[in-house]
Amino acid sequence: MPAIFKIGEIHDPESDNPAGVRVEIVLRIGDRETACPVSAVCRSTKELVREVRRLQAELDRVREEGERVLGRGRTASFPDFGPETPPREIWETLSCIAEDDVFVETFNAMDESVRSRVVEYILSHCSLFSGKGAVFSARYNSDTRLMQ
C-alpha cells in the first residue's frame, strides 16, 4: 500500500537549502495524486516532533470516535431493557451484535433480574452450539451471573 503521509520540503527562494518541512497527506484520485499539508512548517526537529505528536493525538481522537460509532466502549448507550421487555426480544437484539466483546458488555450491563430472565430463555429456547448461543454458553458464569 502506498504511503499516506510524506514530508514536504519548503524551499527558500534565496538559497538551495530547505527553509523547513511539513507533513503532507497524499491524496490519490484515479491516476492523479496531490499532497496537501496537514502540519505547520517545521524549521527544527523539535517542531517536527511536536507536529507529528499533534497529528497522532488527532488520529487517536478519530479512532476513539470510530470505536464509539461501532459500539466499542459505549457504557452509556446500551439498549434499555426494562422488566417489561420480553426475553425473546432482548435475545434477538443481543444476538444481532456482531462483536463478541460488545455482546458480552451489553449483556453484563443489564439489570440482574433482566439477565436472569434472558438466561432462562436462552437455556430453554436457543441452541447453545452455534451463533451467539455458543458464545453465551462458553462465557456465561452461573456463579456471578455474568459473561466473562
C-alpha angles and dihedrals in degrees: 000000000000119000116272096202133040140173115257118204120222110209128210107229089215095057144028091239121096113253090209146315136248136193113252132189115224113226118198123193114173107312093338126096132188134173121224123193116245098173140049119263108276120209096180140035089248091057091047092051090050092051093047090050090051090052091047090052090050091050089050089052091051091048091051090049090050091049090053091050091049092049103255116136095006102145095155097044103060117132111269104238107183127192090267094059110104113242090233090059091047091050092048089054094045094047090056092062105108101201116068095213091054090045091054094043092050092048092048092049092061121099112270094243090052091047090052092054091048092049090052090050093048094049094048103036111023138072111250092195102068142033119357090339088068091048090050092048093050096045107033116108111200092198096058094026088225135107116248 
